[in-house]
Amino acid sequence: MKERTTLHPTAQAVVLPAGAILLSLGLFGVFVALAGADPFAVYYQMYRGSFGTWFSVENTLSRAAPLTLTALCVALPARLGLIVIGGEGALVLGGLAAVAAARATAGPPWLVLFAMLLASFAVGGAWIAAVGTLRARRGVNETISSLLLTYIAIALFNHLVEGVMRDPASLNKPSTYAIGETNALGVFPGTDVHLGLGFGIVACLLAFVLMQRTTFGFAARMAGGNVKAALLAGLEVRRLVVVTCFLAGGAAGVAGMVEVAAVHGSANASLIAGYGYAGILVAFIARHHPLAILPVAVLVGGIGASGGLLQRSFGLPDATVNVLSGILFVVILASDALTGRLPGLAGPRSARAPVPVPEGAEEAA
């Protein structure tokens, strides 16, 4: 009997997300049709609002900048089989740390920005490293702990912004003191796209090299694929978990710095914009691949950028695009069931995705 073959894993990595996106657009079309709008007209306006004009392209790219970084907060631990969804908490605390660093550092703008970068990376990294430590040392589920720590981070952020770090001049909307225009991130020449996008691109490239071209990345993938084999090979799984979570949180913390230095100029409630949660969607569509995160972040950023145009053109709520994001997330998760099952012309049946680290398995280390 001829052995059943499946589609090559690389082809699956393209076909499954593309198919999920098309199916999601179809379901979203049904939703807007029930709301009384023409789906094709809605799609056209979404295109205009995301990529139809140079202004919309700039807006999309600016929105994609923090998404590339918060997506890494999910994608890096996923290589170890961990599902960490606490990027929003690391982002807001990273932004707060960036403001504190800017206020405490005296010197030229490049030095202040460097201090902001280090502070945001360290604070965001420490916050998510706590998730990794709880997982590695006590077997606490990382998905639950990262979500709960996000709520704690937002509460702490609001307490500090409305308390000891508040600028007395911010009457209607509590904010911290501004970092100063001289310390703000600039824009790419000839555009209005801030340099925060460059931070995201560099971070994705570094993450790719780390996970695909180093022994650390090989060890992380090995632990994510089979933790017992990793332990038998002498790998320090606990250390891998904590270090990877620290790097992931650091990326999300830098996203907070980017938003403060390039968009808001200070830390306030506008920093809690949902970029950490949208980064989860980006990471899953990209199948946790650092380089794939870049185009997917642009796509999701474009979806968010088109919300206002839908409201003005059709009277739909601005949050209508969140419905599409939700549909995308559910369909992407459902499509995982097809991994390794799509028929192909050649090649052995592909392996399933890495399984999460079993509870208590690290105790053998």
VOGU-3710 file (C-alpha; in Angstrom, 3 decimals, decimal comma):
1> mkerttlhpt> 0,000/0,000/0,000  1,365/3,378/-0,988  2,372/5,559/1,965  0,153/8,582/2,394  2,006/11,816/1,787  1,350/15,309/3,006  2,159/18,801/1,857  5,703/19,954/2,586  5,935/21,774/5,964  7,177/24,977/4,309
11> aqavvlpaga> 4,210/24,947/1,923  1,866/24,298/4,831  3,300/27,307/6,649  2,104/29,436/3,714  -1,077/27,640/2,668  -2,662/27,323/6,111  -2,376/31,010/7,152  -3,389/32,198/3,655  -6,419/29,912/3,657  -7,350/31,020/7,175
21> illslglfgv> -7,161/34,686/6,153  -9,391/34,117/3,110  -11,932/32,176/5,178  -11,906/34,895/7,834  -12,562/37,574/5,217  -15,523/35,545/3,968  -16,974/35,212/7,471  -16,373/38,911/8,114  -18,219/39,689/4,857  -21,234/37,785/6,172
31> fvalagadpf> -21,039/39,776/9,405  -20,997/43,197/7,724  -23,749/42,098/5,324  -25,946/41,284/8,309  -25,103/44,740/9,638  -26,519/46,237/6,436  -23,292/47,078/4,570  -22,008/45,893/1,207  -19,109/43,500/1,960  -17,217/44,362/-1,220
41> avyyqmyrgs> -17,529/48,081/-0,508  -16,269/47,429/3,016  -13,272/45,499/1,682  -12,472/48,340/-0,706  -12,609/50,940/2,054  -10,428/48,727/4,249  -7,889/48,606/1,434  -8,035/52,394/1,072  -7,629/52,873/4,806  -4,618/50,564/4,994
51> fgtwfsvent> -2,726/50,723/1,704  -4,746/52,853/-0,740  -2,869/56,122/-0,211  0,605/57,074/0,920  -0,863/58,535/4,124  -2,627/55,263/4,905  0,550/53,279/4,182  2,485/55,469/6,618  -0,240/55,016/9,223  -0,186/51,249/8,695
61> lsraapltlt> 3,597/51,016/9,032  3,559/53,118/12,207  0,954/50,792/13,712  2,983/47,762/12,642  6,050/48,917/14,598  4,873/47,907/18,101  3,143/44,800/16,705  6,443/43,349/15,488  7,840/43,636/19,008  4,816/42,379/20,947
71> alcvalparl> 4,496/39,463/18,519  8,031/38,399/19,468  6,850/38,266/23,079  4,598/35,389/21,989  6,750/33,841/19,260  9,977/33,338/21,235  8,468/31,352/24,137  6,391/29,403/21,603  9,639/27,819/20,384  9,751/26,149/23,806
81> gliviggega> 6,120/25,119/23,571  5,000/27,938/25,904  1,976/30,139/25,278  2,737/33,536/26,824  0,118/36,257/26,317  1,410/38,943/28,659  2,880/41,344/26,117  0,438/44,130/27,004  1,678/44,248/30,580  5,329/44,281/29,541
91> lvlgglaava> 4,576/47,031/27,016  2,946/49,452/29,460  5,609/48,918/32,108  8,331/49,269/29,481  6,835/52,596/28,438  6,721/53,739/32,066  10,339/52,681/32,587  11,344/54,613/29,465  9,829/57,802/30,885  11,592/57,277/34,210
101> aaratagppw> 14,907/56,725/32,420  14,447/59,837/30,281  13,735/61,960/33,340  16,717/60,541/35,239  19,299/60,744/32,444  21,116/63,957/31,647  23,051/64,146/28,415  22,714/64,229/24,648  19,558/62,781/23,045  21,298/59,579/21,889
111> lvlfamllas> 22,329/58,827/25,468  18,812/59,444/26,770  17,317/57,197/24,093  19,842/54,494/24,905  18,918/54,703/28,581  15,238/54,492/27,657  15,922/51,441/25,502  17,845/49,631/28,246  15,297/50,487/30,944  12,296/49,396/28,888
121> favggawiaa> 14,022/46,165/27,811  15,053/45,325/31,377  11,674/46,028/32,971  9,649/44,292/30,250  12,058/41,366/30,296  11,915/41,006/34,073  8,106/41,037/34,005  7,818/38,152/31,536  10,823/36,379/33,081  8,670/36,118/36,210
131> vgtlrarrgv> 6,209/34,096/34,111  9,023/31,807/32,967  10,309/31,402/36,525  6,873/30,423/37,811  6,597/27,896/34,987  10,079/26,439/35,398  10,244/26,375/39,191  6,665/25,797/40,276  4,924/24,424/37,196  2,458/27,342/37,073
141> netisslllt> 0,636/27,514/33,738  2,320/30,323/31,767  -0,819/31,338/29,875  -2,786/32,018/33,047  0,085/33,642/34,931  1,017/35,943/32,029  -2,604/37,063/31,646  -2,994/37,747/35,366  0,320/39,603/35,465  -0,949/41,785/32,630
151> yiaialfnhl> -3,863/42,933/34,781  -1,446/43,626/37,625  0,874/45,571/35,300  -1,960/47,761/34,005  -3,171/48,441/37,557  0,382/49,333/38,630  0,764/51,541/35,556  -2,455/53,455/36,321  -1,473/53,815/39,977  1,895/55,378/39,132
161> vegvmrdpas> 0,653/57,550/36,256  -2,152/58,934/38,378  0,064/59,132/41,453  3,743/59,832/42,041  4,690/60,103/38,354  1,812/62,351/37,305  2,481/65,703/35,710  0,352/68,239/37,640  -0,313/70,047/34,363  -2,176/67,016/32,944
171> lnkpstyaig> -5,644/67,853/34,225  -8,162/66,074/31,991  -5,989/63,072/31,133  -3,444/61,982/33,746  0,015/61,657/32,192  3,597/61,498/33,307  6,037/64,295/32,616  6,997/64,481/28,947  10,329/63,075/27,825  11,008/66,225/25,778
181> etnalgvfpg> 10,960/66,792/22,028  14,727/66,477/21,748  14,515/62,930/23,088  11,755/61,799/20,748  12,324/59,224/18,029  12,547/60,739/14,573  11,095/59,527/11,296  12,511/57,845/8,227  13,673/60,481/5,709  10,882/61,648/3,411
191> tdvhlglgfg> 8,159/59,897/5,399  6,066/60,223/8,547  6,896/56,655/9,595  8,722/56,810/12,912  11,991/54,993/13,506  10,285/52,594/15,884  9,638/50,406/12,852  13,390/50,016/12,531  13,535/48,671/16,089  10,942/46,058/15,148
201> ivacllafvl> 12,764/45,010/11,983  16,104/44,689/13,769  14,505/42,754/16,634  12,896/40,255/14,241  16,193/39,756/12,398  18,070/39,203/15,659  15,390/36,783/16,865  15,679/34,831/13,622  19,447/34,542/13,949  19,166/33,584/17,624
211> mqrttfgfaa> 16,562/30,878/17,097  17,735/29,490/13,748  21,492/29,979/13,679  22,753/29,500/17,247  23,118/26,639/19,692  20,755/28,470/22,061  18,019/28,433/19,438  18,662/24,775/18,674  18,404/23,936/22,367  15,161/25,908/22,654
221> rmaggnvkaa> 13,618/24,104/19,686  14,766/20,757/21,073  13,191/21,489/24,464  10,000/22,622/22,760  9,816/19,488/20,646  10,570/16,932/23,351  11,412/18,090/26,847  12,388/14,598/28,037  14,906/14,254/25,222  16,261/17,703/26,045
231> llaglevrrl> 16,723/16,725/29,689  18,423/13,467/28,732  20,754/15,470/26,475  21,790/17,519/29,496  20,079/20,784/28,513  19,180/23,214/31,295  15,513/23,521/30,419  14,719/25,811/33,332  17,374/28,301/32,287  16,186/28,143/28,677
241> vvvtcflagg> 12,637/28,946/29,760  13,606/31,914/31,943  16,103/33,427/29,475  13,729/33,068/26,522  10,898/34,672/28,477  13,224/37,517/29,485  14,129/38,204/25,847  10,462/37,999/24,857  9,389/40,440/27,539  12,259/42,746/26,653
251> aagvagmvev> 10,942/43,003/23,093  7,472/43,971/24,370  9,023/46,479/26,773  10,846/48,137/23,885  7,470/48,418/22,117  6,342/50,562/25,057  9,430/52,733/24,705  8,729/53,145/20,992  5,171/54,286/21,659  6,328/56,780/24,273
261> aavhgsanas> 9,297/58,161/22,320  7,677/58,238/18,880  3,950/58,746/19,418  2,775/59,972/22,820  5,775/61,768/24,290  4,756/60,628/27,775  3,103/57,678/29,466  -0,674/57,863/29,779  -3,777/55,752/29,255  -3,286/55,916/25,466
271> liagygyagi> -0,412/53,487/25,916  -2,957/50,767/26,757  -4,019/50,407/23,120  -4,193/46,618/22,818  -0,944/46,188/20,898  0,071/43,414/23,277  -3,078/41,451/22,512  -2,867/42,134/18,763  0,678/40,797/18,894  -0,762/37,411/19,872
281> lvafiarhhp> -2,722/37,339/16,609  0,345/38,392/14,614  2,505/35,665/16,158  -0,029/32,911/15,515  -0,665/33,938/11,899  3,115/34,046/11,373  3,418/30,559/12,910  5,851/32,083/15,430  8,487/32,657/12,747  10,416/35,912/13,419
291> lailpvavlv> 10,751/36,892/9,747  7,108/36,089/8,938  6,089/38,425/11,758  7,148/41,450/9,673  4,597/41,149/6,804  1,880/39,859/9,132  2,361/42,858/11,445  1,883/45,156/8,449  -1,321/43,291/7,533  -2,769/43,472/11,042
301> ggigasggll> -1,627/47,076/11,381  -3,482/47,869/8,168  -6,655/46,268/9,514  -6,464/48,483/12,580  -5,728/51,586/10,512  -8,889/51,106/8,420  -11,303/51,193/11,364  -11,888/54,937/11,292  -12,653/54,938/7,559  -15,285/52,215/8,003
311> qrsfglpdat> -16,939/54,309/10,679  -17,071/57,409/8,469  -18,118/55,582/5,293  -20,715/53,116/6,584  -21,582/54,259/10,079  -20,120/51,032/11,452  -18,478/51,207/14,896  -14,746/51,834/14,876  -14,329/48,509/16,677  -15,776/46,611/13,690
321> vnvlsgilfv> -12,239/45,722/12,635  -11,821/44,010/15,997  -14,473/41,539/14,866  -12,261/40,641/11,897  -9,275/40,268/14,225  -11,270/37,969/16,473  -12,451/35,849/13,551  -8,884/35,641/12,276  -7,634/34,437/15,642  -10,285/31,723/15,996
331> vilasdaltg> -9,814/30,469/12,426  -6,014/30,462/12,764  -6,274/28,383/15,939  -8,715/26,003/14,248  -6,415/25,644/11,242  -3,740/24,152/13,503  -5,769/20,952/13,434  -4,814/20,613/9,745  -1,088/20,802/10,417  0,494/17,698/8,944
341> rlpglagprs> -2,774/16,597/7,326  -2,878/18,529/4,049  -2,356/16,128/1,124  0,745/16,607/-0,982  2,593/15,075/-3,900  5,708/14,000/-2,085  7,446/13,898/1,249  6,740/12,056/4,485  3,964/13,107/6,782  5,160/16,161/8,637
351> arapvpvpeg> 5,512/16,316/12,366  2,984/18,015/14,549  3,759/21,319/16,220  5,903/21,240/19,381  3,952/20,202/22,452  3,955/22,331/25,597  6,429/21,463/28,341  4,606/18,925/30,551  3,778/19,967/34,088  6,655/19,050/36,391
361> aeeaa> 8,778/17,518/33,653  11,570/19,955/34,395  11,882/18,517/37,904  14,057/15,794/36,366  16,658/18,424/35,489
//
